[in-house]
């Protein structure tokens, strides 16, 4: 059973319960055994879902004791984006026209040709950051005096990488030529610059080969999840009753996400001595040898990110209740702990990427080979985030269903006190929290805020994880002491009033008093 208290929850459950309270109430004192297995599959996806639930309970000690156990297990396979044409391609423009993939009916799935949204680029969710990169020589005069100046770059010194054999390899840049030599001579084609890595170099303006963000990713993660709840109730002599609750929860998931690229505010550069930069020649001339290149658009897409998340929750409650004359009383102790370990594989270290791009040996990173034998492994790291929260609580309550008699019925009263201690820890990876720092090339922050002498920005403006902002570790704890009271007052035969008040003292904020009045 699920109970939802939206209004006035803070007066009953705690001054910080400002948004309401959700209670999950599970069955206790069960006697018997039942289980259910559910297996699901899909017409269009290579995935199965398995659910197992079981409930066991037994009375013993002549009915004075009961143990109840509830178990739930869920196992689902991943569904990849490639398993559905609508998910496998992040360029959705095809769905706005009637030129659809084979086997897809056009009815209800495309727009008239005269629609302003038909083939509109707003539906293109691909990325200009791809393995076929865009590079900048930083200055249009880098090859000044060379007959090949602005042949393979535009007038701003920019060029792009394409697969060898692509018509763009010999295109002079089209309408965005920005003054290539071929354009000035009235030509529409360029000589072919074969990098030797299965790619070519062409002036910027040909239109980048965009990256499909969804093709190799998961639509949903692979997941295994289990829940176990144990209830032990025992009646003692003298009307006393003890109750014990034990809860265990665990889940493990794995998700594939798209590869990383560098923030535009933290662009990497190809060092002038990069081995593969110096090996690229045109008619025997190493045209770009010794030239430092900005990497304007590029995605290190050799490896997709893999995210593993492991969550565990443990809960133990021990309580005792009884009666004294007209008063019922109850005391309980709760200890709870939850952990979440989040590890992303195939992330990249900015320090290691920089080192690889400036390496003069064959071990250097090769950004001109479109992901083939690029030596990316040396820069790959795992990045983690580990979270823990703990709760320790003790409460005591007294209640009387008839503290006084009114014409409409008896007045009920509940009073009590509570102490709880809470803590939370969020431990970020050393490459995110500033333990391992990265110094960028440039200073983009306010002077003196993040930059180091003689260098560029560093922590806390830049992290060592490519495509991730720096985030520090977090720790917090507080203790809260509460006293509370609640009255249930009959006004008429079918009208009751509820009055509640709660006062709390916390070790980290001011004290608070909250109340509730309701009919």
C-alpha positions in Angstrom: 0.0 0.0 0.0 1.3 3.5 -0.8 0.3 6.4 1.3 0.8 10.0 0.1 0.5 13.0 2.4 0.8 16.2 0.4 -0.2 18.9 2.8 0.9 19.4 6.4 3.5 16.6 6.3 6.1 18.7 8.0 4.2 18.9 11.2 4.0 15.1 11.5 7.1 13.8 9.8 9.6 16.6 10.1 10.0 20.3 9.5 12.0 19.6 6.3 9.2 17.5 4.7 8.0 20.6 2.8 7.0 18.7 -0.4 5.1 15.9 1.3 5.7 12.3 2.3 5.3 9.0 0.5 5.0 5.9 2.7 5.3 2.4 1.3 3.4 0.1 3.7 4.2 -3.6 3.2 2.2 -6.6 4.5 3.2 -8.0 7.9 2.1 -11.1 9.9 1.7 -13.1 6.7 1.2 -16.8 6.9 1.7 -18.8 3.7 3.8 -18.9 0.6 3.2 -17.6 -2.9 5.5 -16.7 -5.9 5.1 -15.3 -9.4 7.4 -15.3 -12.4 6.8 -13.0 -15.4 8.8 -13.3 -18.6 8.4 -10.6 -21.3 9.9 -10.2 -24.7 9.5 -7.8 -27.6 8.5 -8.1 -31.3 11.1 -5.7 -32.5 13.9 -5.8 -29.9 16.4 -8.4 -29.0 15.6 -8.1 -25.2 13.9 -10.0 -22.5 12.5 -8.9 -19.1 12.3 -11.3 -16.2 10.4 -10.5 -12.9 10.3 -12.8 -9.9 8.3 -12.0 -6.7 7.8 -14.2 -3.7 6.2 -13.9 -0.3 6.6 -16.2 2.6 5.3 -16.0 6.1 4.9 -18.3 9.1 3.5 -18.1 12.6 5.3 -19.9 15.4 5.5 -20.0 19.2 1.8 -20.8 19.3 1.0 -17.8 17.2 2.9 -15.3 19.3 5.6 -14.8 16.7 5.6 -14.3 13.0 8.3 -13.9 10.3 7.4 -12.6 6.9 9.8 -12.3 3.9 9.1 -10.5 0.7 11.5 -10.9 -2.3 11.5 -9.1 -5.6 14.0 -9.7 -8.5 14.1 -7.9 -11.8 16.4 -8.6 -14.8 16.2 -6.8 -18.1 18.3 -6.8 -21.2 19.6 -3.7 -22.8 17.9 -2.2 -25.9 20.3 -0.6 -28.3 19.5 2.5 -30.3 20.4 0.6 -33.5 17.4 -1.7 -33.0 14.9 0.9 -34.1 15.3 3.2 -37.1 13.8 6.1 -35.2 16.4 5.7 -32.4 19.5 4.7 -34.4 20.0 8.0 -36.3 20.0 11.4 -34.5 19.3 13.2 -37.8 15.5 13.3 -37.7 15.1 15.3 -40.9 14.3 12.1 -42.8 11.1 11.8 -40.6 9.9 15.1 -41.8 10.0 14.1 -45.5 8.5 11.1 -47.3 11.9 9.6 -48.1 11.9 7.1 -45.3 14.0 4.0 -44.5 13.0 0.8 -46.2 10.1 -0.9 -44.6 8.7 2.2 -42.9 5.3 3.3 -43.9 5.0 7.0 -44.9 1.5 7.5 -43.7 1.4 9.6 -40.6 5.2 9.8 -40.5 6.1 12.6 -42.9 5.2 16.2 -43.7 4.1 17.7 -47.0 7.0 19.0 -49.1 5.8 22.6 -48.8 5.8 22.4 -44.9 8.3 24.9 -43.4 9.4 22.1 -41.1 10.1 19.6 -43.9 13.8 18.8 -43.9 14.4 21.6 -41.4 17.9 21.6 -39.8 16.3 22.0 -36.4 15.6 18.2 -36.6 19.3 17.5 -37.2 20.6 16.4 -33.9 24.0 15.1 -35.1 27.2 16.7 -34.0 29.9 18.6 -35.9 32.4 17.0 -33.6 33.4 13.7 -35.3 36.4 11.5 -36.0 36.8 13.5 -39.2 38.0 16.7 -37.6 38.5 20.4 -38.4 41.9 21.9 -37.7 43.2 25.5 -37.6 46.7 26.6 -38.4 46.1 29.6 -36.1 47.4 32.1 -38.7 46.7 32.5 -42.4 50.4 33.3 -42.9 51.6 29.9 -41.6 52.6 28.8 -45.2 53.4 32.3 -46.5 55.8 32.1 -49.3 55.0 28.5 -50.1 53.3 27.8 -53.5 50.9 25.6 -51.6 49.7 28.4 -49.3 45.9 28.3 -49.1 45.6 25.3 -51.4 44.7 22.8 -48.8 43.4 25.4 -46.3 41.1 28.4 -46.5 42.4 31.9 -46.0 42.1 31.5 -42.3 44.4 28.5 -42.3 41.6 25.9 -41.6 41.2 22.5 -43.1 39.0 19.4 -42.7 39.6 15.7 -42.8 37.5 13.4 -45.0 37.6 9.7 -45.9 39.9 9.0 -48.9 37.7 8.8 -52.0 35.1 11.3 -50.8 34.4 13.9 -53.5 35.1 16.6 -50.9 38.7 15.6 -51.0 39.3 17.6 -54.2 36.7 20.3 -53.5 38.1 23.8 -53.0 35.7 24.6 -50.2 32.6 25.6 -52.2 30.9 28.9 -51.3 32.7 29.0 -48.0 36.2 28.9 -49.6 37.4 32.1 -47.8 40.0 32.7 -50.5 41.6 29.4 -51.4 44.1 29.5 -54.2 41.9 27.4 -56.4 39.0 29.8 -56.0 41.2 32.7 -56.9 42.3 30.9 -60.0 38.6 30.3 -60.9 38.9 26.6 -60.3 36.4 24.4 -58.6 38.6 21.5 -57.6 41.8 21.0 -55.6 44.7 18.6 -55.8 44.3 15.5 -53.7 46.2 15.5 -50.4 46.4 11.9 -49.3 47.4 11.8 -45.6 48.5 8.2 -45.9 46.0 7.2 -43.1 43.0 6.5 -45.3 41.9 10.1 -45.2 42.5 13.3 -47.1 42.8 17.0 -46.3 40.6 19.6 -47.9 39.9 23.3 -47.3 37.4 24.2 -44.6 33.9 25.0 -46.0 33.1 21.6 -47.6 30.7 20.7 -44.8 31.9 18.6 -42.0 31.0 14.9 -41.8 28.8 14.9 -38.7 28.7 12.3 -36.0 25.6 10.3 -35.2 25.2 10.4 -31.5 22.7 7.6 -31.2 23.9 4.8 -33.5 26.1 2.9 -31.0 24.3 3.9 -27.8 21.7 2.3 -25.6 18.1 3.2 -25.6 17.8 1.6 -22.2 20.4 0.1 -19.9 20.9 -3.5 -18.9 19.7 -3.8 -15.3 19.5 -6.2 -12.5 17.6 -5.2 -9.3 16.7 -7.0 -6.1 14.6 -6.2 -3.0 14.4 -8.2 0.2 12.2 -7.2 3.2 12.0 -9.2 6.4 9.5 -8.6 9.2 9.8 -10.3 12.6 7.1 -9.7 15.2 6.9 -11.2 18.6 4.4 -10.9 21.4 5.8 -10.9 24.9 4.2 -11.3 28.3 2.5 -8.3 29.8 1.2 -7.0 26.5 4.6 -6.0 25.1 5.4 -6.6 21.4 8.7 -6.4 19.6 9.0 -5.7 15.9 12.0 -6.0 13.6 12.4 -4.9 10.0 15.3 -5.7 7.8 15.5 -4.3 4.3 18.1 -5.0 1.5 18.1 -3.4 -1.9 20.6 -3.7 -4.7 20.8 -2.8 -8.4 23.5 -3.0 -11.1 23.1 -1.3 -14.5 25.3 -0.9 -17.5 24.7 1.8 -20.2 26.5 2.7 -23.4 26.8 6.5 -24.2 28.3 8.4 -27.0 32.1 9.3 -27.0 33.5 12.5 -25.7 34.8 15.7 -27.3 36.6 18.7 -25.9 34.8 21.7 -24.6 35.1 24.7 -27.0 36.6 26.6 -24.0 39.3 24.0 -23.6 40.4 23.1 -27.1 43.3 20.8 -27.6 46.2 21.4 -30.0 48.3 19.1 -32.1 51.9 19.8 -31.2 54.3 20.9 -33.9 56.4 17.7 -33.4 53.5 15.3 -33.5 54.8 12.2 -35.3 51.9 11.8 -37.6 51.5 15.4 -38.4 55.1 15.4 -39.6 54.6 12.2 -41.7 51.9 13.8 -43.9 53.3 14.9 -47.2 52.2 16.2 -50.6 54.5 15.4 -53.4 57.2 14.7 -50.9 56.8 17.9 -48.9 55.8 17.7 -45.3 53.5 20.7 -45.6 52.3 20.9 -42.0 55.6 19.7 -40.3 56.5 21.9 -37.3 53.1 23.7 -37.4 51.0 23.8 -34.2 47.3 23.1 -35.0 44.2 24.1 -33.0 41.6 21.3 -33.0 38.4 23.2 -33.7 36.0 20.3 -34.1 36.8 16.7 -33.2 35.4 13.8 -31.3 37.6 11.0 -29.8 35.1 8.4 -30.9 37.2 5.3 -30.9 35.6 4.2 -27.7 32.0 4.6 -26.6 31.6 5.4 -22.9 30.3 2.6 -20.7 28.6 3.5 -17.5 28.3 1.0 -14.6 26.2 2.0 -11.6 26.0 -0.1 -8.5 23.5 0.9 -5.8 23.0 -0.7 -2.4 20.6 0.1 0.5 20.5 -1.4 4.0 17.9 -0.7 6.6 17.4 -2.1 10.1 14.6 -1.2 12.5 14.1 -2.5 16.0 11.1 -1.4 18.0 9.0 -2.3 21.0 5.4 -1.2 21.9 3.0 -1.7 24.8 0.3 -0.1 26.8 0.1 1.5 30.3 -3.5 2.2 31.5 -5.1 4.3 28.8 -1.9 5.1 27.0 -0.3 3.3 24.1 3.5 3.8 23.7 6.1 2.8 21.1 9.8 3.2 20.8 12.0 2.4 17.8 15.6 2.6 16.6 16.4 2.8 12.9 19.8 2.5 11.1 19.9 3.0 7.3 22.7 3.3 4.8 22.7 3.8 1.0 25.6 3.7 -1.4 25.9 4.5 -5.1 29.1 3.7 -7.1 29.0 5.2 -10.5 32.0 4.4 -12.8 32.3 5.6 -16.4 34.8 3.7 -18.5 36.5 5.0 -21.7 36.7 8.6 -20.5 39.7 10.7 -21.5 42.3 12.5 -19.4 43.1 16.0 -20.7 46.6 15.6 -19.4 47.1 12.3 -21.2 45.4 13.6 -24.4 47.7 16.6 -24.4 50.8 14.5 -23.9 49.8 12.1 -26.7 49.1 15.0 -29.2 52.6 16.5 -28.5 54.5 13.2 -28.7 57.2 13.1 -31.4 57.4 9.3 -31.5 55.2 6.7 -33.2 53.3 6.3 -29.9 51.7 9.7 -30.5 48.0 10.2 -30.9 47.0 10.4 -34.6 43.9 12.7 -35.0 44.1 12.4 -38.8 43.3 8.7 -39.2 39.5 8.8 -38.4 39.9 6.4 -35.5 42.1 3.8 -37.1 45.2 2.9 -35.1 45.2 6.2 -33.4 46.9 5.1 -30.1 43.9 6.4 -28.1 44.3 3.8 -25.4 47.1 5.7 -23.6 44.6 8.5 -22.7 41.7 6.4 -21.6 40.7 6.5 -17.9 37.9 5.4 -15.6 36.1 8.2 -13.8 34.1 7.5 -10.7 31.6 9.1 -8.4 30.9 7.4 -5.0 28.0 8.5 -2.9 27.0 7.4 0.6 24.1 8.5 2.9 23.4 7.3 6.4 20.6 7.8 8.9 20.4 6.9 12.5 17.1 7.6 14.3 15.4 7.0 17.6 11.8 8.0 18.4 9.3 7.6 21.3 5.5 8.1 21.0 2.6 8.1 23.5 -1.0 8.1 22.3 -4.4 8.1 23.9 -7.5 7.7 21.8 -9.7 9.3 24.5 -8.0 12.0 26.4 -11.3 13.8 26.9 -14.8 13.2 25.8 -16.7 15.8 23.7 -20.4 15.7 22.6 -19.3 14.6 19.1 -16.9 11.9 20.4 -13.6 11.3 22.1 -10.5 13.5 21.5 -7.3 11.6 20.6 -3.8 12.8 21.5 -0.4 11.8 20.4 2.9 13.2 21.8 6.4 12.2 21.2 10.0 13.0 20.5 12.6 12.1 17.9 16.3 12.2 17.4 17.9 11.7 14.0 21.5 12.0 12.7 22.0 12.2 9.0 25.2 12.4 6.9 25.9 12.4 3.2 29.2 12.0 1.2 29.7 12.6 -2.5 33.2 11.6 -3.4 34.2 12.7 -6.9 37.1 11.3 -9.0 40.5 12.9 -8.4 40.5 14.1 -12.0 37.2 16.0 -11.2 37.8 17.3 -7.6 41.1 19.0 -8.2 43.4 16.3 -6.7 44.7 15.8 -10.3 44.7 19.1 -12.1 45.0 20.0 -15.8 46.3 23.4 -17.0 44.7 24.6 -20.2 46.6 26.5 -22.9 44.7 29.8 -22.5 43.3 32.0 -19.8 39.5 32.4 -20.4 38.5 33.1 -16.8 38.8 36.3 -15.0 42.4 37.2 -14.4 43.7 35.5 -11.3 40.6 33.4 -10.7 41.7 30.1 -12.2 44.9 30.7 -14.1 48.4 29.8 -13.0 51.5 31.9 -13.5 52.8 31.4 -17.0 50.0 29.1 -17.9 46.3 28.9 -18.7 43.2 28.1 -16.7 43.2 25.2 -14.2 41.0 23.9 -11.4 38.3 25.0 -10.4 37.6 26.3 -14.0 38.9 23.2 -15.8 39.0 19.5 -14.9 41.3 16.8 -16.1 38.4 14.9 -17.6 37.7 15.7 -21.2 34.1 17.1 -21.6 33.4 17.3 -17.9 33.2 20.3 -15.7 35.2 20.3 -12.4 33.1 19.3 -9.4 34.4 19.1 -5.8 33.7 16.5 -3.2 30.8 17.1 -0.9 30.3 16.1 2.8 27.5 17.1 5.2 26.0 16.0 8.4 23.5 17.2 11.0 21.6 16.1 14.1 18.0 17.0 14.6 16.0 16.8 17.9 12.2 17.1 17.6 9.2 17.1 19.9 5.7 16.9 18.4 2.0 16.6 19.3 -1.2 15.8 17.4 -4.8 16.2 18.3 -7.8 14.5 16.6 -10.9 16.5 17.6 -14.5 15.5 16.6 -16.5 18.6 15.7 -19.7 16.8 14.6 -20.8 13.3 13.8 -19.0 13.3 10.4 -16.6 16.2 10.9 -13.2 15.9 12.5 -10.4 18.5 13.0 -6.8 17.7 13.1 -4.2 19.9 14.9 -0.5 19.1 14.8 2.6 21.0 15.9 6.3 20.1 15.7 9.4 21.9 17.0 12.9 21.0 15.8 16.4 21.9 16.8 19.1 21.3 14.2 22.9 21.5 14.6 23.3 23.3 11.3 20.3 25.7 10.9 18.0 27.6 13.1 15.2 25.9 15.0 11.8 25.6 13.3 8.2 25.2 14.5 5.6 24.0 12.0 1.9 23.3 12.4 -1.1 21.9 10.7 -4.8 22.5 11.0 -7.2 20.6 8.9 -10.9 19.4 8.8 
